[in-house]
Amino acid sequence: MTYGQATSELDIKEIAEKVNLEIEGVDIGNGIKGRNCMSLRRTLIYQYDVPDSWYPSENIKQEIISNLKVVGSAKLFFEQNINVNINYYKGNLLVNRVSIKSREFSTFNFNLGEYFSLKDHPKMKDVNLKIKAPVGWEITEGNRPNIVKKFMHGTNTYMISIKDNITFFSRKEAIEILSDEEYVVGIISELISSFEEPILIDHKIVIIDTYPALEFVFSGKRKRLDYNFEMFTKNWMIYYEDKLVFVQGAGGNEFDFNALEQLYELITSSIIFPDQYN
């Protein structure tokens, strides 16, 4: 998946040429001198010469990201999907490389709050579940029968819903069912059929707190009043005994979705079903 790209590879090459003029031969401190800057597709490659006494700090990657945020470059890299590599040389020997994906320059907060329990919620159908919500996101009640909770930040949402399954499935039985590719594709096709022009991007079996789940990513269009809009979603269908627990992270545009996909994974990874430990 890619972000909507406003900055072309040619633009990135021009940025590299400009940066190259600014850093070539310049001492940026501690004997570190700019060697050059170049680009490879959507990656800017900064190269520096360092003295023999130089060694990278343990947190060098986070230090670089923090510095680029201070000077404002991180915002450009994040919004325009520009990756950054920084290479450090002692003579002709490459001694350290720091690779930063554009999403790592995100200005979104990826911190989660404390656990809160959904036990005894009237829509949970007796499923006991604990989960962490992202810090700063609004937590609201679901507005439809099976939707329990929503975490919301602008047009971005993370949603929890519960449905009855056709029967009780053990973990082993659930894995066997989800290993049937024809069955899985059929289930996904049914789940995304309410969208216009749905596109299945990826799917796989994962384990969420010991319970098998189907993870799938898709995009599709929805109509609200006279306005058509596209959605990008990452979904997990968890086989929990005789229930299906659905969790979904969705973005109102591809850029936000890609930026927040890792956060959706963190929220899902926080899920605990406490009853199995009693």
C-alpha positions in Angstrom: 0.0 0.0 0.0 1.2 3.5 -0.7 0.2 7.0 0.3 -1.3 9.4 -2.1 1.9 10.9 -3.5 2.1 14.6 -4.2 5.9 14.7 -4.3 7.2 12.7 -7.3 10.5 10.8 -7.5 11.9 13.6 -9.7 10.9 16.2 -6.9 12.8 14.0 -4.4 15.8 14.0 -6.6 15.7 17.8 -6.7 15.5 17.9 -2.9 18.5 15.6 -2.7 20.5 17.9 -5.0 19.6 21.0 -2.9 20.5 19.2 0.3 23.8 18.0 -1.2 24.8 21.6 -1.8 24.0 22.5 1.8 25.8 19.6 3.6 28.8 18.8 1.4 31.9 19.3 3.4 30.1 21.0 6.3 31.1 20.0 9.8 27.9 19.4 11.8 29.6 18.9 15.1 31.9 16.3 16.8 34.0 16.0 13.7 31.1 14.7 11.6 31.2 16.1 8.0 28.6 15.9 5.3 29.8 13.9 2.3 26.8 14.1 0.0 23.1 13.5 -0.4 21.4 11.5 -3.1 18.1 9.9 -3.8 16.9 6.4 -4.8 13.3 6.3 -5.8 11.4 7.6 -2.7 14.4 7.5 -0.3 16.8 10.4 0.5 20.3 9.1 1.3 22.4 11.3 3.5 26.1 10.3 3.8 28.6 11.5 6.4 32.2 11.1 7.2 33.0 10.5 10.9 36.2 10.4 12.9 37.8 7.2 14.1 36.7 8.0 17.6 33.0 8.2 16.6 30.5 5.5 17.6 26.7 5.6 17.2 24.6 6.2 20.4 22.2 3.5 21.4 19.2 5.7 20.5 20.7 7.2 17.4 17.6 6.5 15.3 15.2 8.3 17.7 17.6 11.1 18.1 17.7 11.7 14.4 13.9 11.5 14.1 13.6 14.0 17.0 16.1 16.4 15.4 14.3 16.3 12.1 11.0 17.0 13.8 12.5 20.1 15.5 13.8 21.5 12.2 10.5 20.7 10.4 11.8 18.2 7.9 10.0 15.2 9.5 6.6 16.7 8.6 7.6 16.9 4.9 9.0 13.4 4.9 5.8 12.0 6.6 3.3 13.8 4.5 5.0 13.2 1.2 6.0 9.5 1.8 9.8 10.1 1.7 12.0 7.6 3.4 15.4 8.5 4.8 18.7 6.6 5.1 21.7 8.0 6.9 25.1 6.4 6.2 28.2 7.0 8.3 31.7 6.3 6.9 35.2 6.0 8.3 37.2 6.4 5.2 35.7 4.0 2.6 34.2 1.8 5.3 30.5 2.1 6.0 30.3 1.8 9.8 26.6 2.6 10.5 23.4 3.0 8.6 20.1 4.3 10.0 17.0 3.6 7.9 13.8 5.5 8.7 10.5 4.8 6.9 8.3 7.8 6.2 5.6 6.6 8.6 8.1 6.7 11.5 8.0 10.5 11.2 4.3 10.4 12.0 3.0 13.2 14.2 0.3 10.9 15.5 0.5 9.7 19.1 1.0 6.0 19.3 0.7 5.7 23.1 -2.0 3.5 24.5 -3.8 4.3 27.8 -4.6 1.9 30.7 -6.7 -1.2 30.2 -10.4 -0.9 30.5 -12.9 -3.7 30.7 -15.9 -4.4 28.6 -17.2 -7.1 30.9 -20.9 -6.9 31.5 -21.4 -4.4 28.7 -25.0 -5.1 27.4 -23.8 -5.6 23.8 -20.9 -7.9 24.7 -23.0 -11.1 24.7 -21.2 -12.3 27.9 -17.8 -12.0 26.3 -15.2 -10.7 28.8 -12.7 -8.5 27.0 -10.1 -6.0 28.1 -8.5 -3.5 25.7 -6.4 -0.4 25.6 -7.5 2.8 23.8 -5.1 5.3 22.2 -4.2 8.3 24.3 -6.2 11.3 23.2 -8.8 9.4 21.2 -12.5 9.8 22.0 -14.2 6.7 23.3 -17.9 6.4 22.3 -20.7 3.9 22.5 -21.5 2.0 19.3 -24.5 3.3 17.4 -25.7 0.0 16.0 -26.9 -3.2 17.6 -23.7 -5.3 17.5 -21.2 -2.4 17.7 -19.9 -2.1 21.3 -17.4 0.7 21.3 -15.6 3.1 19.0 -12.3 4.9 19.5 -12.3 8.1 17.3 -9.8 10.6 16.1 -11.1 12.9 13.4 -12.1 10.6 10.5 -10.1 7.7 11.9 -11.9 5.0 13.9 -11.2 1.8 15.7 -14.4 -0.3 16.3 -15.3 -3.3 18.5 -18.3 -5.4 17.6 -19.7 -8.9 18.6 -21.8 -11.4 16.8 -23.0 -14.9 17.6 -21.2 -17.6 15.7 -23.1 -20.6 14.2 -21.8 -22.9 16.9 -18.9 -23.3 19.4 -15.5 -23.7 17.9 -12.4 -24.8 19.8 -9.1 -23.1 18.9 -8.0 -26.1 16.9 -11.3 -26.2 15.0 -11.1 -22.5 14.3 -7.5 -22.8 12.9 -8.7 -25.7 10.6 -11.6 -23.6 9.3 -9.4 -20.6 8.7 -6.9 -22.7 6.8 -9.5 -23.4 4.1 -8.6 -20.7 1.6 -11.9 -21.1 -0.3 -13.9 -20.6 2.9 -11.8 -17.6 4.0 -12.2 -15.8 0.6 -15.9 -16.5 0.7 -16.3 -15.1 4.2 -14.3 -12.0 3.3 -16.3 -11.4 0.2 -19.5 -11.6 2.2 -18.1 -9.2 4.8 -17.0 -6.5 2.3 -20.0 -6.9 -0.1 -21.7 -3.8 1.4 -19.0 -1.6 -0.1 -18.8 -0.4 -3.6 -15.8 -1.6 -5.6 -14.2 -3.5 -2.7 -10.5 -4.5 -3.1 -9.0 -7.1 -0.9 -5.4 -6.1 -0.2 -4.2 -8.8 2.1 -5.3 -11.6 4.5 -3.8 -14.1 6.9 -4.4 -16.1 10.1 -3.1 -14.6 13.3 -3.4 -15.4 17.0 -4.9 -12.8 19.4 -4.4 -13.7 23.1 -4.4 -17.4 22.2 -7.5 -17.2 20.0 -7.3 -17.7 16.2 -8.3 -14.7 14.1 -8.6 -13.8 10.4 -6.8 -10.6 9.6 -7.7 -8.9 6.4 -7.1 -5.4 4.8 -9.4 -4.0 2.2 -10.5 -0.7 0.6 -13.9 0.2 -0.7 -16.3 3.0 -1.4 -19.4 4.0 0.6 -22.1 6.6 -0.1 -23.4 9.0 2.5 -26.2 11.2 1.3 -24.9 12.4 -2.1 -21.3 12.1 -1.2 -19.1 9.1 -2.2 -16.0 8.4 0.0 -13.3 5.8 0.1 -12.4 3.8 3.2 -9.3 1.8 4.0 -9.7 -0.7 6.8 -7.7 -3.4 8.7 -9.9 -6.0 10.2 -9.7 -8.9 12.7 -12.4 -11.5 13.0 -11.6 -13.4 16.2 -13.1 -16.9 16.8 -13.9 -16.8 20.5 -15.8 -20.0 21.4 -19.4 -19.5 20.2 -18.9 -15.8 19.4 -17.2 -13.8 16.6 -15.3 -10.7 17.9 -14.7 -8.1 15.2 -12.2 -5.3 15.6 -11.6 -2.8 12.8 -9.2 0.1 12.3 -10.3 2.5 9.5 -9.1 5.7 7.9 -11.1 8.2 6.0 -8.2 8.4 3.5 -5.3 6.2 2.5 -2.6 8.5 3.9 -4.1 8.5 7.5 -4.8 4.7 7.2 -1.2 3.9 6.3 0.1 6.2 9.0 -2.1 4.6 11.7 -2.0 1.0 10.6 0.7 0.3 13.2 -1.4 1.9 15.9 -4.4 -0.3 15.0 -2.1 -3.3 15.4 -1.0 -2.1 18.8 -4.6 -1.8 20.0 -5.5 -5.2 18.7 -2.4 -6.7 20.3 -3.5 -5.3 23.7 -6.7 -7.4 23.7 -7.1 -9.9 26.6 -9.8 -12.4 27.2 -9.5 -12.8 31.0 -11.9 -15.7 31.5 -9.4 -18.2 30.0 -7.0 -17.5 32.8 -9.4 -18.3 35.6 
